[in-house]
Amino acid sequence: MITVNTHEAKTKLSALLAAVEQRGETVIICRNGKPVAQMKAPDVASRADPVKADPALHVLLHYDPTEPLTHEEWPSESR
């Protein structure tokens, strides 16, 4: 476990993130010697797969969205 004050956390953020990511470290950030935040890697099970689509986001179109609008489909103020 790594303990740092807020100034050191701001100064060394990239190095602290690398320690969390590569070595699984937990970083405790303190203000006036008292812990105020904890930085750690997320559980493997809670990480979202960025490639896998969410099944709740399924969209079904009943028309061709690339088909141009007919004259009647345009709003009257745009004709």
PyMOL Python script that loads the backbone (N, CA, C, O; Angstrom):
from pymol import cmd

cmd.read_pdbstr("""\
ATOM      1  N   MET A   1       0.854  -1.168   0.000  1.00  0.00           N
ATOM      2  CA  MET A   1       0.000   0.000   0.000  1.00  0.00           C
ATOM      3  C   MET A   1       0.903   1.236   0.000  1.00  0.00           C
ATOM      4  O   MET A   1       1.905   1.298   0.713  1.00  0.00           O
ATOM      5  N   ILE A   2       0.521   2.208  -0.814  1.00  0.00           N
ATOM      6  CA  ILE A   2       1.263   3.457  -0.928  1.00  0.00           C
ATOM      7  C   ILE A   2       0.402   4.555  -0.316  1.00  0.00           C
ATOM      8  O   ILE A   2      -0.789   4.650  -0.614  1.00  0.00           O
ATOM      9  N   THR A   3       0.997   5.384   0.538  1.00  0.00           N
ATOM     10  CA  THR A   3       0.291   6.503   1.145  1.00  0.00           C
ATOM     11  C   THR A   3       0.986   7.786   0.725  1.00  0.00           C
ATOM     12  O   THR A   3       2.199   7.924   0.883  1.00  0.00           O
ATOM     13  N   VAL A   4       0.203   8.737   0.181  1.00  0.00           N
ATOM     14  CA  VAL A   4       0.760  10.006  -0.289  1.00  0.00           C
ATOM     15  C   VAL A   4      -0.152  11.147   0.147  1.00  0.00           C
ATOM     16  O   VAL A   4      -1.336  10.944   0.416  1.00  0.00           O
ATOM     17  N   ASN A   5       0.423  12.361   0.212  1.00  0.00           N
ATOM     18  CA  ASN A   5      -0.415  13.529   0.480  1.00  0.00           C
ATOM     19  C   ASN A   5      -0.963  14.046  -0.850  1.00  0.00           C
ATOM     20  O   ASN A   5      -0.542  13.592  -1.914  1.00  0.00           O
ATOM     21  N   THR A   6      -1.890  14.984  -0.790  1.00  0.00           N
ATOM     22  CA  THR A   6      -2.546  15.447  -2.011  1.00  0.00           C
ATOM     23  C   THR A   6      -1.571  16.084  -2.999  1.00  0.00           C
ATOM     24  O   THR A   6      -1.689  15.879  -4.207  1.00  0.00           O
ATOM     25  N   HIS A   7      -0.613  16.854  -2.491  1.00  0.00           N
ATOM     26  CA  HIS A   7       0.363  17.489  -3.399  1.00  0.00           C
ATOM     27  C   HIS A   7       1.183  16.434  -4.133  1.00  0.00           C
ATOM     28  O   HIS A   7       1.373  16.525  -5.346  1.00  0.00           O
ATOM     29  N   GLU A   8       1.666  15.438  -3.406  1.00  0.00           N
ATOM     30  CA  GLU A   8       2.450  14.369  -4.031  1.00  0.00           C
ATOM     31  C   GLU A   8       1.600  13.567  -5.014  1.00  0.00           C
ATOM     32  O   GLU A   8       2.095  13.144  -6.059  1.00  0.00           O
ATOM     33  N   ALA A   9       0.325  13.356  -4.686  1.00  0.00           N
ATOM     34  CA  ALA A   9      -0.567  12.617  -5.587  1.00  0.00           C
ATOM     35  C   ALA A   9      -0.730  13.362  -6.904  1.00  0.00           C
ATOM     36  O   ALA A   9      -0.717  12.750  -7.971  1.00  0.00           O
ATOM     37  N   LYS A  10      -0.887  14.701  -6.833  1.00  0.00           N
ATOM     38  CA  LYS A  10      -1.011  15.492  -8.062  1.00  0.00           C
ATOM     39  C   LYS A  10       0.284  15.466  -8.859  1.00  0.00           C
ATOM     40  O   LYS A  10       0.259  15.360 -10.085  1.00  0.00           O
ATOM     41  N   THR A  11       1.412  15.562  -8.169  1.00  0.00           N
ATOM     42  CA  THR A  11       2.706  15.606  -8.833  1.00  0.00           C
ATOM     43  C   THR A  11       3.069  14.273  -9.486  1.00  0.00           C
ATOM     44  O   THR A  11       3.642  14.247 -10.575  1.00  0.00           O
ATOM     45  N   LYS A  12       2.738  13.180  -8.827  1.00  0.00           N
ATOM     46  CA  LYS A  12       3.162  11.849  -9.286  1.00  0.00           C
ATOM     47  C   LYS A  12       1.990  10.985  -9.752  1.00  0.00           C
ATOM     48  O   LYS A  12       2.057   9.760  -9.654  1.00  0.00           O
ATOM     49  N   LEU A  13       0.927  11.598 -10.253  1.00  0.00           N
ATOM     50  CA  LEU A  13      -0.265  10.834 -10.620  1.00  0.00           C
ATOM     51  C   LEU A  13       0.037   9.728 -11.630  1.00  0.00           C
ATOM     52  O   LEU A  13      -0.435   8.602 -11.471  1.00  0.00           O
ATOM     53  N   SER A  14       0.817  10.035 -12.662  1.00  0.00           N
ATOM     54  CA  SER A  14       1.109   9.008 -13.683  1.00  0.00           C
ATOM     55  C   SER A  14       1.841   7.818 -13.080  1.00  0.00           C
ATOM     56  O   SER A  14       1.520   6.672 -13.396  1.00  0.00           O
ATOM     57  N   ALA A  15       2.807   8.069 -12.226  1.00  0.00           N
ATOM     58  CA  ALA A  15       3.557   6.978 -11.594  1.00  0.00           C
ATOM     59  C   ALA A  15       2.662   6.177 -10.651  1.00  0.00           C
ATOM     60  O   ALA A  15       2.769   4.953 -10.580  1.00  0.00           O
ATOM     61  N   LEU A  16       1.789   6.862  -9.934  1.00  0.00           N
ATOM     62  CA  LEU A  16       0.881   6.163  -9.027  1.00  0.00           C
ATOM     63  C   LEU A  16      -0.104   5.294  -9.801  1.00  0.00           C
ATOM     64  O   LEU A  16      -0.387   4.166  -9.398  1.00  0.00           O
ATOM     65  N   LEU A  17      -0.623   5.809 -10.901  1.00  0.00           N
ATOM     66  CA  LEU A  17      -1.518   5.008 -11.739  1.00  0.00           C
ATOM     67  C   LEU A  17      -0.809   3.783 -12.304  1.00  0.00           C
ATOM     68  O   LEU A  17      -1.399   2.706 -12.389  1.00  0.00           O
ATOM     69  N   ALA A  18       0.457   3.946 -12.692  1.00  0.00           N
ATOM     70  CA  ALA A  18       1.229   2.809 -13.203  1.00  0.00           C
ATOM     71  C   ALA A  18       1.403   1.757 -12.118  1.00  0.00           C
ATOM     72  O   ALA A  18       1.319   0.561 -12.400  1.00  0.00           O
ATOM     73  N   ALA A  19       1.643   2.182 -10.881  1.00  0.00           N
ATOM     74  CA  ALA A  19       1.796   1.227  -9.775  1.00  0.00           C
ATOM     75  C   ALA A  19       0.495   0.470  -9.538  1.00  0.00           C
ATOM     76  O   ALA A  19       0.515  -0.732  -9.275  1.00  0.00           O
ATOM     77  N   VAL A  20      -0.621   1.156  -9.627  1.00  0.00           N
ATOM     78  CA  VAL A  20      -1.923   0.510  -9.451  1.00  0.00           C
ATOM     79  C   VAL A  20      -2.176  -0.479 -10.586  1.00  0.00           C
ATOM     80  O   VAL A  20      -2.592  -1.615 -10.355  1.00  0.00           O
ATOM     81  N   GLU A  21      -1.921  -0.035 -11.802  1.00  0.00           N
ATOM     82  CA  GLU A  21      -2.209  -0.859 -12.976  1.00  0.00           C
ATOM     83  C   GLU A  21      -1.272  -2.052 -13.102  1.00  0.00           C
ATOM     84  O   GLU A  21      -1.727  -3.166 -13.365  1.00  0.00           O
ATOM     85  N   GLN A  22       0.022  -1.841 -12.919  1.00  0.00           N
ATOM     86  CA  GLN A  22       1.012  -2.890 -13.186  1.00  0.00           C
ATOM     87  C   GLN A  22       1.260  -3.813 -12.002  1.00  0.00           C
ATOM     88  O   GLN A  22       1.478  -5.010 -12.188  1.00  0.00           O
ATOM     89  N   ARG A  23       1.229  -3.274 -10.789  1.00  0.00           N
ATOM     90  CA  ARG A  23       1.572  -4.081  -9.614  1.00  0.00           C
ATOM     91  C   ARG A  23       0.390  -4.332  -8.692  1.00  0.00           C
ATOM     92  O   ARG A  23       0.528  -5.019  -7.679  1.00  0.00           O
ATOM     93  N   GLY A  24      -0.775  -3.781  -9.032  1.00  0.00           N
ATOM     94  CA  GLY A  24      -1.954  -3.988  -8.200  1.00  0.00           C
ATOM     95  C   GLY A  24      -1.894  -3.255  -6.872  1.00  0.00           C
ATOM     96  O   GLY A  24      -2.579  -3.638  -5.923  1.00  0.00           O
ATOM     97  N   GLU A  25      -1.086  -2.207  -6.791  1.00  0.00           N
ATOM     98  CA  GLU A  25      -0.958  -1.430  -5.554  1.00  0.00           C
ATOM     99  C   GLU A  25      -2.259  -0.707  -5.225  1.00  0.00           C
ATOM    100  O   GLU A  25      -3.077  -0.443  -6.107  1.00  0.00           O
ATOM    101  N   THR A  26      -2.435  -0.398  -3.972  1.00  0.00           N
ATOM    102  CA  THR A  26      -3.513   0.462  -3.510  1.00  0.00           C
ATOM    103  C   THR A  26      -2.865   1.746  -3.032  1.00  0.00           C
ATOM    104  O   THR A  26      -1.894   1.709  -2.276  1.00  0.00           O
ATOM    105  N   VAL A  27      -3.393   2.885  -3.466  1.00  0.00           N
ATOM    106  CA  VAL A  27      -2.835   4.180  -3.093  1.00  0.00           C
ATOM    107  C   VAL A  27      -3.844   4.893  -2.201  1.00  0.00           C
ATOM    108  O   VAL A  27      -5.008   5.054  -2.570  1.00  0.00           O
ATOM    109  N   ILE A  28      -3.391   5.317  -1.028  1.00  0.00           N
ATOM    110  CA  ILE A  28      -4.208   6.085  -0.104  1.00  0.00           C
ATOM    111  C   ILE A  28      -3.749   7.535  -0.210  1.00  0.00           C
ATOM    112  O   ILE A  28      -2.566   7.829  -0.039  1.00  0.00           O
ATOM    113  N   ILE A  29      -4.688   8.446  -0.494  1.00  0.00           N
ATOM    114  CA  ILE A  29      -4.368   9.867  -0.605  1.00  0.00           C
ATOM    115  C   ILE A  29      -4.856  10.550   0.668  1.00  0.00           C
ATOM    116  O   ILE A  29      -6.015  10.417   1.062  1.00  0.00           O
ATOM    117  N   CYS A  30      -3.928  11.294   1.309  1.00  0.00           N
ATOM    118  CA  CYS A  30      -4.222  11.930   2.589  1.00  0.00           C
ATOM    119  C   CYS A  30      -4.208  13.454   2.476  1.00  0.00           C
ATOM    120  O   CYS A  30      -3.493  14.028   1.656  1.00  0.00           O
ATOM    121  N   ARG A  31      -5.017  14.089   3.321  1.00  0.00           N
ATOM    122  CA  ARG A  31      -4.985  15.542   3.478  1.00  0.00           C
ATOM    123  C   ARG A  31      -4.779  15.790   4.967  1.00  0.00           C
ATOM    124  O   ARG A  31      -5.542  15.313   5.807  1.00  0.00           O
ATOM    125  N   ASN A  32      -3.727  16.549   5.273  1.00  0.00           N
ATOM    126  CA  ASN A  32      -3.365  16.833   6.670  1.00  0.00           C
ATOM    127  C   ASN A  32      -3.187  15.543   7.472  1.00  0.00           C
ATOM    128  O   ASN A  32      -3.557  15.474   8.644  1.00  0.00           O
ATOM    129  N   GLY A  33      -2.613  14.517   6.823  1.00  0.00           N
ATOM    130  CA  GLY A  33      -2.322  13.259   7.492  1.00  0.00           C
ATOM    131  C   GLY A  33      -3.505  12.324   7.654  1.00  0.00           C
ATOM    132  O   GLY A  33      -3.361  11.243   8.226  1.00  0.00           O
ATOM    133  N   LYS A  34      -4.681  12.722   7.157  1.00  0.00           N
ATOM    134  CA  LYS A  34      -5.866  11.875   7.295  1.00  0.00           C
ATOM    135  C   LYS A  34      -6.288  11.362   5.926  1.00  0.00           C
ATOM    136  O   LYS A  34      -6.386  12.147   4.982  1.00  0.00           O
ATOM    137  N   PRO A  35      -6.542  10.052   5.797  1.00  0.00           N
ATOM    138  CA  PRO A  35      -6.952   9.483   4.511  1.00  0.00           C
ATOM    139  C   PRO A  35      -8.271  10.086   4.022  1.00  0.00           C
ATOM    140  O   PRO A  35      -9.241  10.181   4.774  1.00  0.00           O
ATOM    141  N   VAL A  36      -8.287  10.492   2.746  1.00  0.00           N
ATOM    142  CA  VAL A  36      -9.517  11.040   2.160  1.00  0.00           C
ATOM    143  C   VAL A  36      -9.945  10.291   0.897  1.00  0.00           C
ATOM    144  O   VAL A  36     -11.097  10.402   0.476  1.00  0.00           O
ATOM    145  N   ALA A  37      -9.029   9.529   0.288  1.00  0.00           N
ATOM    146  CA  ALA A  37      -9.379   8.804  -0.933  1.00  0.00           C
ATOM    147  C   ALA A  37      -8.503   7.567  -1.066  1.00  0.00           C
ATOM    148  O   ALA A  37      -7.401   7.494  -0.522  1.00  0.00           O
ATOM    149  N   GLN A  38      -9.022   6.612  -1.798  1.00  0.00           N
ATOM    150  CA  GLN A  38      -8.294   5.373  -2.066  1.00  0.00           C
ATOM    151  C   GLN A  38      -8.363   5.099  -3.561  1.00  0.00           C
ATOM    152  O   GLN A  38      -9.431   5.183  -4.167  1.00  0.00           O
ATOM    153  N   MET A  39      -7.220   4.770  -4.150  1.00  0.00           N
ATOM    154  CA  MET A  39      -7.161   4.457  -5.577  1.00  0.00           C
ATOM    155  C   MET A  39      -6.665   3.017  -5.707  1.00  0.00           C
ATOM    156  O   MET A  39      -5.588   2.666  -5.224  1.00  0.00           O
ATOM    157  N   LYS A  40      -7.477   2.195  -6.370  1.00  0.00           N
ATOM    158  CA  LYS A  40      -7.081   0.805  -6.592  1.00  0.00           C
ATOM    159  C   LYS A  40      -7.669   0.324  -7.907  1.00  0.00           C
ATOM    160  O   LYS A  40      -8.599   0.930  -8.439  1.00  0.00           O
ATOM    161  N   ALA A  41      -7.129  -0.755  -8.424  1.00  0.00           N
ATOM    162  CA  ALA A  41      -7.616  -1.321  -9.683  1.00  0.00           C
ATOM    163  C   ALA A  41      -9.006  -1.917  -9.472  1.00  0.00           C
ATOM    164  O   ALA A  41      -9.287  -2.476  -8.412  1.00  0.00           O
ATOM    165  N   PRO A  42      -9.876  -1.800 -10.474  1.00  0.00           N
ATOM    166  CA  PRO A  42     -11.205  -2.409 -10.340  1.00  0.00           C
ATOM    167  C   PRO A  42     -11.096  -3.932 -10.386  1.00  0.00           C
ATOM    168  O   PRO A  42     -10.144  -4.486 -10.936  1.00  0.00           O
ATOM    169  N   ASP A  43     -12.080  -4.588  -9.802  1.00  0.00           N
ATOM    170  CA  ASP A  43     -12.128  -6.050  -9.879  1.00  0.00           C
ATOM    171  C   ASP A  43     -12.248  -6.454 -11.332  1.00  0.00           C
ATOM    172  O   ASP A  43     -12.885  -5.759 -12.122  1.00  0.00           O
ATOM    173  N   VAL A  44     -11.637  -7.576 -11.690  1.00  0.00           N
ATOM    174  CA  VAL A  44     -11.674  -8.041 -13.075  1.00  0.00           C
ATOM    175  C   VAL A  44     -13.117  -8.260 -13.521  1.00  0.00           C
ATOM    176  O   VAL A  44     -13.451  -7.968 -14.669  1.00  0.00           O
ATOM    177  N   ALA A  45     -13.968  -8.761 -12.648  1.00  0.00           N
ATOM    178  CA  ALA A  45     -15.357  -9.033 -13.006  1.00  0.00           C
ATOM    179  C   ALA A  45     -16.150  -7.763 -13.268  1.00  0.00           C
ATOM    180  O   ALA A  45     -17.130  -7.787 -14.012  1.00  0.00           O
ATOM    181  N   SER A  46     -15.733  -6.642 -12.660  1.00  0.00           N
ATOM    182  CA  SER A  46     -16.502  -5.411 -12.835  1.00  0.00           C
ATOM    183  C   SER A  46     -16.056  -4.591 -14.041  1.00  0.00           C
ATOM    184  O   SER A  46     -16.705  -3.601 -14.379  1.00  0.00           O
ATOM    185  N   ARG A  47     -14.978  -4.974 -14.688  1.00  0.00           N
ATOM    186  CA  ARG A  47     -14.517  -4.246 -15.868  1.00  0.00           C
ATOM    187  C   ARG A  47     -15.441  -4.532 -17.049  1.00  0.00           C
ATOM    188  O   ARG A  47     -15.744  -5.689 -17.342  1.00  0.00           O
ATOM    189  N   ALA A  48     -15.878  -3.494 -17.711  1.00  0.00           N
ATOM    190  CA  ALA A  48     -16.754  -3.657 -18.869  1.00  0.00           C
ATOM    191  C   ALA A  48     -15.926  -4.034 -20.091  1.00  0.00           C
ATOM    192  O   ALA A  48     -14.823  -3.520 -20.276  1.00  0.00           O
ATOM    193  N   ASP A  49     -16.445  -4.920 -20.920  1.00  0.00           N
ATOM    194  CA  ASP A  49     -15.785  -5.295 -22.164  1.00  0.00           C
ATOM    195  C   ASP A  49     -16.134  -4.232 -23.201  1.00  0.00           C
ATOM    196  O   ASP A  49     -17.290  -4.142 -23.614  1.00  0.00           O
ATOM    197  N   PRO A  50     -15.152  -3.417 -23.636  1.00  0.00           N
ATOM    198  CA  PRO A  50     -15.472  -2.318 -24.546  1.00  0.00           C
ATOM    199  C   PRO A  50     -15.922  -2.769 -25.930  1.00  0.00           C
ATOM    200  O   PRO A  50     -16.502  -1.978 -26.675  1.00  0.00           O
ATOM    201  N   VAL A  51     -15.663  -4.027 -26.289  1.00  0.00           N
ATOM    202  CA  VAL A  51     -16.012  -4.509 -27.619  1.00  0.00           C
ATOM    203  C   VAL A  51     -17.416  -5.114 -27.637  1.00  0.00           C
ATOM    204  O   VAL A  51     -18.105  -5.059 -28.656  1.00  0.00           O
ATOM    205  N   LYS A  52     -17.828  -5.678 -26.535  1.00  0.00           N
ATOM    206  CA  LYS A  52     -19.117  -6.351 -26.468  1.00  0.00           C
ATOM    207  C   LYS A  52     -20.247  -5.326 -26.373  1.00  0.00           C
ATOM    208  O   LYS A  52     -20.208  -4.436 -25.523  1.00  0.00           O
ATOM    209  N   ALA A  53     -21.239  -5.446 -27.232  1.00  0.00           N
ATOM    210  CA  ALA A  53     -22.370  -4.528 -27.244  1.00  0.00           C
ATOM    211  C   ALA A  53     -23.330  -4.861 -26.111  1.00  0.00           C
ATOM    212  O   ALA A  53     -23.492  -6.026 -25.746  1.00  0.00           O
ATOM    213  N   ASP A  54     -23.954  -3.852 -25.567  1.00  0.00           N
ATOM    214  CA  ASP A  54     -24.960  -4.034 -24.532  1.00  0.00           C
ATOM    215  C   ASP A  54     -26.255  -4.487 -25.199  1.00  0.00           C
ATOM    216  O   ASP A  54     -26.757  -3.789 -26.080  1.00  0.00           O
ATOM    217  N   PRO A  55     -26.811  -5.630 -24.809  1.00  0.00           N
ATOM    218  CA  PRO A  55     -28.030  -6.124 -25.466  1.00  0.00           C
ATOM    219  C   PRO A  55     -29.225  -5.200 -25.261  1.00  0.00           C
ATOM    220  O   PRO A  55     -30.183  -5.270 -26.030  1.00  0.00           O
ATOM    221  N   ALA A  56     -29.197  -4.346 -24.258  1.00  0.00           N
ATOM    222  CA  ALA A  56     -30.301  -3.417 -24.034  1.00  0.00           C
ATOM    223  C   ALA A  56     -30.299  -2.278 -25.046  1.00  0.00           C
ATOM    224  O   ALA A  56     -31.276  -1.536 -25.141  1.00  0.00           O
ATOM    225  N   LEU A  57     -29.229  -2.133 -25.791  1.00  0.00           N
ATOM    226  CA  LEU A  57     -29.127  -1.047 -26.756  1.00  0.00           C
ATOM    227  C   LEU A  57     -29.488  -1.477 -28.172  1.00  0.00           C
ATOM    228  O   LEU A  57     -29.014  -0.881 -29.139  1.00  0.00           O
ATOM    229  N   HIS A  58     -30.303  -2.483 -28.300  1.00  0.00           N
ATOM    230  CA  HIS A  58     -30.705  -2.996 -29.608  1.00  0.00           C
ATOM    231  C   HIS A  58     -31.669  -2.021 -30.276  1.00  0.00           C
ATOM    232  O   HIS A  58     -32.649  -1.596 -29.664  1.00  0.00           O
ATOM    233  N   VAL A  59     -31.395  -1.667 -31.524  1.00  0.00           N
ATOM    234  CA  VAL A  59     -32.255  -0.755 -32.284  1.00  0.00           C
ATOM    235  C   VAL A  59     -32.696  -1.463 -33.556  1.00  0.00           C
ATOM    236  O   VAL A  59     -31.870  -2.023 -34.276  1.00  0.00           O
ATOM    237  N   LEU A  60     -33.981  -1.440 -33.832  1.00  0.00           N
ATOM    238  CA  LEU A  60     -34.523  -2.062 -35.022  1.00  0.00           C
ATOM    239  C   LEU A  60     -35.173  -0.981 -35.872  1.00  0.00           C
ATOM    240  O   LEU A  60     -36.119  -0.333 -35.425  1.00  0.00           O
ATOM    241  N   LEU A  61     -34.682  -0.775 -37.089  1.00  0.00           N
ATOM    242  CA  LEU A  61     -35.238   0.217 -38.003  1.00  0.00           C
ATOM    243  C   LEU A  61     -36.086  -0.485 -39.051  1.00  0.00           C
ATOM    244  O   LEU A  61     -35.694  -1.519 -39.592  1.00  0.00           O
ATOM    245  N   HIS A  62     -37.234   0.077 -39.329  1.00  0.00           N
ATOM    246  CA  HIS A  62     -38.130  -0.495 -40.327  1.00  0.00           C
ATOM    247  C   HIS A  62     -38.099   0.308 -41.614  1.00  0.00           C
ATOM    248  O   HIS A  62     -39.073   0.328 -42.367  1.00  0.00           O
ATOM    249  N   TYR A  63     -36.971   0.975 -41.863  1.00  0.00           N
ATOM    250  CA  TYR A  63     -36.797   1.753 -43.080  1.00  0.00           C
ATOM    251  C   TYR A  63     -35.306   1.871 -43.371  1.00  0.00           C
ATOM    252  O   TYR A  63     -34.475   1.537 -42.527  1.00  0.00           O
ATOM    253  N   ASP A  64     -34.980   2.335 -44.538  1.00  0.00           N
ATOM    254  CA  ASP A  64     -33.587   2.534 -44.916  1.00  0.00           C
ATOM    255  C   ASP A  64     -33.190   3.969 -44.542  1.00  0.00           C
ATOM    256  O   ASP A  64     -33.655   4.914 -45.179  1.00  0.00           O
ATOM    257  N   PRO A  65     -32.346   4.148 -43.529  1.00  0.00           N
ATOM    258  CA  PRO A  65     -32.009   5.498 -43.091  1.00  0.00           C
ATOM    259  C   PRO A  65     -31.183   6.277 -44.112  1.00  0.00           C
ATOM    260  O   PRO A  65     -31.026   7.490 -43.974  1.00  0.00           O
ATOM    261  N   THR A  66     -30.658   5.610 -45.119  1.00  0.00           N
ATOM    262  CA  THR A  66     -29.885   6.313 -46.152  1.00  0.00           C
ATOM    263  C   THR A  66     -30.751   6.763 -47.325  1.00  0.00           C
ATOM    264  O   THR A  66     -30.283   7.478 -48.211  1.00  0.00           O
ATOM    265  N   GLU A  67     -32.004   6.345 -47.326  1.00  0.00           N
ATOM    266  CA  GLU A  67     -32.918   6.714 -48.405  1.00  0.00           C
ATOM    267  C   GLU A  67     -33.308   8.190 -48.276  1.00  0.00           C
ATOM    268  O   GLU A  67     -33.675   8.625 -47.184  1.00  0.00           O
ATOM    269  N   PRO A  68     -33.238   8.968 -49.355  1.00  0.00           N
ATOM    270  CA  PRO A  68     -33.588  10.388 -49.254  1.00  0.00           C
ATOM    271  C   PRO A  68     -35.075  10.572 -48.978  1.00  0.00           C
ATOM    272  O   PRO A  68     -35.898   9.723 -49.321  1.00  0.00           O
ATOM    273  N   LEU A  69     -35.400  11.707 -48.349  1.00  0.00           N
ATOM    274  CA  LEU A  69     -36.797  12.024 -48.056  1.00  0.00           C
ATOM    275  C   LEU A  69     -37.532  12.427 -49.328  1.00  0.00           C
ATOM    276  O   LEU A  69     -36.947  13.000 -50.247  1.00  0.00           O
ATOM    277  N   THR A  70     -38.828  12.114 -49.363  1.00  0.00           N
ATOM    278  CA  THR A  70     -39.662  12.573 -50.482  1.00  0.00           C
ATOM    279  C   THR A  70     -40.055  14.024 -50.213  1.00  0.00           C
ATOM    280  O   THR A  70     -39.851  14.538 -49.113  1.00  0.00           O
ATOM    281  N   HIS A  71     -40.613  14.671 -51.219  1.00  0.00           N
ATOM    282  CA  HIS A  71     -41.037  16.065 -51.083  1.00  0.00           C
ATOM    283  C   HIS A  71     -42.050  16.225 -49.941  1.00  0.00           C
ATOM    284  O   HIS A  71     -42.013  17.220 -49.216  1.00  0.00           O
ATOM    285  N   GLU A  72     -42.941  15.261 -49.781  1.00  0.00           N
ATOM    286  CA  GLU A  72     -43.966  15.323 -48.745  1.00  0.00           C
ATOM    287  C   GLU A  72     -43.392  15.114 -47.339  1.00  0.00           C
ATOM    288  O   GLU A  72     -43.966  15.592 -46.360  1.00  0.00           O
ATOM    289  N   GLU A  73     -42.273  14.410 -47.235  1.00  0.00           N
ATOM    290  CA  GLU A  73     -41.684  14.135 -45.936  1.00  0.00           C
ATOM    291  C   GLU A  73     -40.895  15.327 -45.362  1.00  0.00           C
ATOM    292  O   GLU A  73     -40.644  15.385 -44.158  1.00  0.00           O
ATOM    293  N   TRP A  74     -40.509  16.273 -46.231  1.00  0.00           N
ATOM    294  CA  TRP A  74     -39.788  17.439 -45.756  1.00  0.00           C
ATOM    295  C   TRP A  74     -40.750  18.352 -44.988  1.00  0.00           C
ATOM    296  O   TRP A  74     -41.917  18.462 -45.363  1.00  0.00           O
ATOM    297  N   PRO A  75     -40.286  19.000 -43.932  1.00  0.00           N
ATOM    298  CA  PRO A  75     -41.140  19.964 -43.227  1.00  0.00           C
ATOM    299  C   PRO A  75     -41.526  21.100 -44.189  1.00  0.00           C
ATOM    300  O   PRO A  75     -40.737  21.486 -45.052  1.00  0.00           O
ATOM    301  N   SER A  76     -42.735  21.622 -44.029  1.00  0.00           N
ATOM    302  CA  SER A  76     -43.230  22.628 -44.974  1.00  0.00           C
ATOM    303  C   SER A  76     -42.351  23.871 -44.999  1.00  0.00           C
ATOM    304  O   SER A  76     -42.219  24.497 -46.051  1.00  0.00           O
ATOM    305  N   GLU A  77     -41.744  24.252 -43.871  1.00  0.00           N
ATOM    306  CA  GLU A  77     -40.893  25.451 -43.867  1.00  0.00           C
ATOM    307  C   GLU A  77     -39.549  25.220 -44.538  1.00  0.00           C
ATOM    308  O   GLU A  77     -38.805  26.176 -44.757  1.00  0.00           O
ATOM    309  N   SER A  78     -39.218  23.977 -44.869  1.00  0.00           N
ATOM    310  CA  SER A  78     -37.950  23.680 -45.520  1.00  0.00           C
ATOM    311  C   SER A  78     -38.100  23.372 -47.000  1.00  0.00           C
ATOM    312  O   SER A  78     -37.104  23.107 -47.673  1.00  0.00           O
ATOM    313  N   ARG A  79     -39.320  23.398 -47.523  1.00  0.00           N
ATOM    314  CA  ARG A  79     -39.548  23.050 -48.917  1.00  0.00           C
ATOM    315  C   ARG A  79     -39.177  24.183 -49.834  1.00  0.00           C
ATOM    316  O   ARG A  79     -39.307  24.060 -51.052  1.00  0.00           O
TER     317      ARG A  79
END
""", "prot")
cmd.dss("prot")
cmd.show_as("cartoon", "prot")
cmd.util.cbc("prot")
cmd.orient("prot")
